[in-house]
Amino acid sequence: MMASMDFHAAYEWLVAYSKETAYLRSFAALAGWDQQTYAPPKGMAHRAQMFAAIAKIVHQRSSDPRIGEMLAVVEASELVKDPRSSAAANIREWRREYDQTIRIPERLAVELAEASSAGQSFWSQARPKNDWQGFVPYLRRMLALKREQAGALGYAKEPYDALLDQYEPGETASGLEPLFARLRKELSQLLGQIQHAPRKPGTSVLRRTFSQAGQQAFEREVLRRVGYDLDGGRVDPTQHPFESSIGPGDVRLATRYDANNFNEFFFSTLHECGHGLYEQGLDAGHFGTPMGQAVSLGIHESQSRTWENLVGRSLGFWRYWYPKAQRHFAALEDVSLEAFHFAVNAVEPSLIRVEADEVSYNLHILIRFELELALMRGQLEVEDLPEAWNRKYREHLGVTPPDHKDGVMQDVHWSEGYLGYFPTYTLGNLYAAQFFQQAQRELGDLESQFQRGEFATFLNWSREKIHRQGSRLLPRDLVREVTGEDLNPEPLLEYLQQKYRALYGL
């Protein structure tokens, strides 16, 4: 029956089936958002079973043999004639997902979902207590499952590649290692120069008292102005900031408030806003299909890092927003714009990744990348992670964590099983600088626009060039499409050198 089916009917079946599965994933996303915001601690064991149950259903649907039969029909049709068409992109990504899904046993899919929920739940309680020993069994179990997953998915060179490919299609460890080695060398040199610079910012102004009510009022004013639709989203407090896309018209942000740390609340919010802007910019008409989904986490991260740093830490941005910030926060009334701008761009090696400055941030990521590789290659045991973590922080950043809470346990990612995820942050920084440079060429001086409170022109450019493209192009193809060249570290390095040499008088 399938062989004689009209390819148009087969394609429509795939679209409808994909959307039904997407609705189930929306329920899982809603449960995940709730787990990290308002769910009571005593409900976490039940929540883990909820995730396991829905993962089983989604896996069964995603591995249904009918998908393979329908794909065979459409792949032999004129729908794939133009590889840039929406239909061809959907078919390409459906095939990719289906082939990967059928390699994963249902039992493993369920175990991964349950272990992710249980690990995240325990981590959220164990981190404040500095309970590394209690967390070790969760992490050890997750590592074993991720190794099994990598083996099931298959890889050409090493297991880590199978995990990395889940987040950044086409990337490999061997492809990233030389790129990251160059970044490590040049960023370490710049960091060393800054540490011996003649000028130093006064960062104590950022650790004065900023009321939570003021933080919430200011962040909402900024979010609305830059283009985040609060009628299609919300902002809630959490331990680890995140963005969660439930579906069209429901893209949520969660951030962390600190009464004595301006950077903590503001830039984490702006970072998650960048993710939210991307999700709100996807074509809702394609919801449930690859054309309605972000192409990769690296491209996603490029949007969050753009708004956090390239926009949010620019002088033009603060020429517009600083007088408004002073109205919200009396603590800033005696601080000049120039002093404040220098402070929010201060470079100082730190323990915490999410609080890191633009120059040292990627060194935090490279540390995690190296540790993940060592774990997956069997060169490092979970029990030895704290010592390895502390050693790398001394080598790369010259600091040593005083405890596990601000050391090896600071990120939620490993508790949830996101091995292979961290490199996408650095890829995001590279993509962001390249995209931003191209936007400047096409739109003119962006900082002067930000200074006037004009953000729509740049957002609309991003929507047209990146957001609404969905998964039409693979990440590096999208970079070539938008900028006319391959992924290139020069725009990021050039931006950092110019900006921080000027700020620090180098």
N, C-alpha and C positions, 0 to 999 in steps of 0.2 A: 504493500500500500504506500509506503514511504517513497519508494522509487518513482512512483507515478505522480506523486504530489506536486502540485504547482509550486515553484520556488517562492512566489509571492505569499502563498498561504503558509509555507514553511517559515518564512521570515516573520510573518505576523504572529505565528505561534510562538516563536522564540522571544519576540518582544513581550507578548503577554505573559509568558512563563517567567521571563526575567524580572518583570515588574512585580509579579506575585512574590517571588523570592525576596525582592528588595523590600517589600512591606514587612516581611518577617525580620529582616535585618534591621529595619527601623525600630521594631519592638525591642530587639536586642540592644540597639544604641540607646534607646530611652531607658532601659534597665541599667545600662552601664553608666549613663549620666546620673541616674538616681543613686547608684551605689557610691559614687564619688562625691555626692553632695549631701543628700538628706536621709538616706536609708539608715535605720538604726543598726548598731553593731550586732545585736542578737539575731538579726535577719540575714547575716552574711552567708551562713552555711546553706540556708534555703536558696539564697540568690545564686550561689555556685551551681546548685542543681537546676535552677531555672535556665542558666546559661548552657549547661550541658544538654538539657532537653531541646532547647531551640537550635543548638549547634547540630544535634542529631537530625532534626527535621531539615535544616538548611542543607546539610551534607547529603541527605537522601535526595532532596530535590536537585541539588547541583550535580549529582552524579547519575541522574536518571538517564538510562540508555536512549530515550527518545531525543535528548538533546544532541547526542552524537549523530543520530539518524537525520534529524532536521539540519544539522550543520553540513552533513554530507550533501544534502540537496542544494542548499544555498551556496556552498563553496564551489559547486559546479555550474553556477548560474552567472548571469551578467551583473549581478549585484556586486560582485567583487572586481569587476572590470576596472573601475576607478578606485585605486587603493585609498584615496583621500576622501571618498564619499562617506557619509554617516553610516550607511548600511555596511560598507566594507570594514570600517573601523569597528563597528559592533561585532561583526562576524569574526574578525581577527581576535578580538579580546574574549569573546565567548569561547572560541576554540582554545585559547590559552588557558582560561579559567577551567574549562571542562577537562582538558588533558591533565591539569594539575590536580583537580579534585578527585578524579577517578584513581589517581595514584595513592591517595590518602585513605587508609582503611577507616570505616565509620568509627570503630572503637578508638582510634587515635584522634580523630577530630573531636569526639566527645571528651576524651581525657584532656586534650589541650584546652578546651573551653573551660572545663571544670578547674583545671590547675591554674589557669589564668585568673579566674575569679577568686579562687582561694588564696592564691599568692598575693594578689593586689590587696585583698582584705586584710591578710595577716601583716603585710608590709605597712599598711596605713596605721596599724596599731603598734607594730614592733619598732618602727623608725623613731618615734618620739622617745621610746624607752631604751634606744640604743641596743636592741636585742638582736645582735647578729647571729648568735648561736641558735636562737629559736627560728631564725629565718633560713638558715642553711638548708634544712631538709626540703623546704619549698623550692629553693633555687636549684638544688641538686636534682629534684624531680623534673623541674622545668627543663633543665639542660639535657637530661636524658630524653625527654620527649622531643625537644627540638632537634637533637641528633637523629632520632628516629624519623622525624618529619623530613629532614634533609635527605636521608637515605631513600625515603619513599619517593620524594620529588625527583631525585636524580640530579647529577651535576657533572660537568666536564672535568673540573680540576679539583675542587675541594668542597666539603659540606657547607661551608659558610656561604658559598656562592648561591646555593639553593635558597637560603634564607634571605640574603640581600636582594635577590631577584623578586621576592614577594613584595618588596617595598619600592625598589627602583629597577624596573624591568631592563634587563640587558647588562647591568653592572656586575663586575666581578671584583674579588679582592685584589687580584693581580693588576687589574685596571686602575684601582684606586690607590694602591700602595705608592707608586712613584709620584702621583699627583699630590698625595698627602705628605710625602716626604719633602717635596718642594715647599709646600705651605709651612710645614714645621720649621724648616730652615729659615725662611724669610720672615715669618712671624716672630720667631724667637729672637732674631736679630733686631727687628723693630721694637719688640718688647724690651730688650736690653737697652737700647738707645733711649727709650722713653723713661726707663727707671733712673737714668743718669741725666735727664733733661734739666735745664736751668729753671724752667717754670713748672709749678705744681698747682693742681686745682685744690680748692677748699671744699672737700666733700662733706664736712660736718654739717653743712646747711641742709643736706638731704636726710639727715638723721634727727632733725627736729621733730616736733609733734605735729602730725597730720591726722585730723579726726577721720574716722571711717565714714561718717556722713559726708564730709567734704570730699573724700576720695571718691565715693560713689556718685556724688553729684557732678564732680569734675569729669570723671571718666565717661559718664553718660553724655555729657555735653560734647566731649571730643568724639565719641563713637558716632553720634548722630551726624556731626559735621563732616567727618571723613567718609561717611557713606554707609555705615552699618545700620541695617534696618531693625530697630528695636521692636517694631510690631511683628517682625518675623524672627525674633530671637529674644534672649534674656541673658542676664549676667548674674552669677551666683558665686558665693564663696566656696573655696575648696582648699585642700592641703597642697595639691599639685595642680597648677593651672592647666586647663585644656579647653579644646573646642569640640563640640559634638553636633554632628549634623543628623538630625532625626529624619528630615526630609524637606521638600520644598515648603518654605514658609515657617520652618522651625529649625533654626541654626543657633545653637546655644553656646555661650561662653562661660567659663568658670575661672575665677582668678583668686589671688591670695592678697589679703590686706594686712598691712603692717603699719601701725601708728607712728613708727619711728624710722621708716624707710620709704622714701618717695619712690625710688627706682623699683623697689619690690612690687608695689601695687601698679604703678603706672605703665611701666614697660612690659610687664607680663600681660597686662590687659591689652595693650596695643599689639603685642605679639599675637595673642589669640584672636584679636580683631582681624588681623591679616588673614588668618585661616578662615574666619567667618565670612569675610568679604569674598574670598574665593568660592566658598560653598554657596553663598547667596548669589554669586554671579554665574553659577552653572545654569544651563538651559533647562528649566523645569519641564519643558515639553519632552525632554529626553530622560526624565527620571526613570530609574530602574534599568537603564541600559548603559553600556560603557560611554556613550556620547554624553551622558548626563553625570559622569563621574570624573573626578580629578585623575590625571594620568599617572601621577606618582607622588610619593611623599616628599621627594626632593623638590619637585615643582611646587607642591603645597607649601613646603617650608620656605621657598623663595618668596612667597607672598607674605608670610608672617614676618620674616626677617626684613623685608622691604619696608613694611609699615613700622616695625619696631625701631629700625636703625636708619635706613637711608632716608626715610621721611621723618620719623619721630625724634631722631637725635640731631636733625639738621638745624642750623641757626634760623633759617627761614621759617620753619615750623614754630619755633619758640618766639620769634618776633610777633607772631600772631597770637599764640596761646599763653605766653607768660603773663601778660597783664590780667588775663582771666584766671590763671592759676593763683596769682597774688590775691585776687578777690575771694577765692575759695580758702586760701591758707594764709592766715596772719603770719605764720612762721617765715614766709618768704618776702614780707613787706620791705625788709631792709637789705635784700639781696639783689644785686644788679643782674640784668639779663645776661651780660657777658660772664659773670661769675657763675650763675646758675647753669648756663650752657656748657661751660668748661667742666663743671661738677658732674653733670649727667653724662659727659663723655670721658670721665676720668678712666685712666688705664691703670689697673692695679691687680696683679695676680691674686686670685682668690680661690677659696675652696669650692664654692658653689657654682655649678654650670649655669643655672638659670639667672644668676646675678652677674655673670661675667661680662666684661666689656668686649667691644668688637674685635680688639686685637688679640686678646687671649682666648676668646670663646672657642675658636677652632682647635686650640691645643687641648681643651677639655674633651672635645669630640675625638681627637686622635688618640687620646689615652683610652677611651672606651672602645674604640675600634681595635686597638692593639690587644686589649684584654679579651674582647669577644673572639678575636681570631685565635688567641692562645687557648681559650676554653674549648672552642670547636675543634681545634687541631690536637687536643689532648695534651697540650704543653703546660696547662695550668689547671689545678683542681679548684673546685668551688671553695673549699676550706682555706685555700691560700690566697684568695682574692684580696682580702684587706691589706696584706703585706705588699702584694704586687701593686695594688692601687696607690698606696702611700709612697712607694718607691718611685712610681711614674710621676706622681704629683711633685715630688722633690726634684726629679730630673727635668721635667718640662716647665714647671711653674714656680719652683723654688718654695713651695709651701707644703706643710704636712698636716693632714687632718688630725684634730685632737681626739676624735671619736668616730664611730661608724656612721652615726646619724648624718654628719656633714662630710662623710667620706664615701665608702662603698655603698651605703644604703640611701644616698640622697635622691636617686632617681627611681621613679615608679616602673620604668620600662622593663627591666629584667624580671620583676615580680610578675608582670603580665605576659612574659614570654616574647618580648619584642627584640630578640637578638637579630642583628642585621639592620636595625632601625636607625641607630645613631649616625652612621655615615650620611644619611639623608639630610641631616642638619648642615653639615659642611657643604654638601652638594647644593643645598638651598641657598647658602651664602654666595656660592659661586654663580649660580643661576641668577640670583637677585641682582648682583652687581652688573652682570651682562645685560639683563633686561632693562635695568634702570638707565644704563648708559645709552641704550638704543632709544628709550623713551625720551631722553634729553635731546637726542639728535632730531627726533621727529616732532617734539612738542615745544622745544625751546627750554629756557631756564626754568626748571621746576621749582627751585627754591623761591624764586620771586613769586610764583603762583601760590606756594604754601604760605608765604608771608602775607598775602592778601586773603588767606583763608579759603583759597580755591583748590579743592582737592578732586573735584568731579572730573576734570579733564584727564588727569593721570589715572584715576580709577576707571574711567570709561575706556581708556587705552588698554589697560590691563584686562578689562572685561572682554574686549574685542580680540585682543591678541592671544590671551592665555585662558581665561576662565571659560568662555563659551566654546572653546575648542574641545572641551571635555577630553576624551581619550583618542581624538582623531589621529594624533601623532605621538610616537614614543618620545620620552623626555629629551634625548639629545637631538632628535629630529625637530622637536618643537623649538629648541634653542636655535638651531640653524634657520628654521622658518622665520623666527622673530628677529634675530640679530644678523643673519647672513654669514655666521661663522660657527665653528664647532665650539664645544665647551672649552673655555679659556680662563685660566686663573688670573690673567693680567688685569682685567677690569677691577677685580676685588683688591688685588695687591696695590694697584695704582690709587684706588680710592682711599685705602687705609693709609698709604704713605703720604699722600697729599694732605689729607684731613689732619692726621695726628702730628705731622711735622709742623704744620701751621699752629695747631693748638699748643704744642709743647715747645715751640721755638727752636726746633732742631735745625 
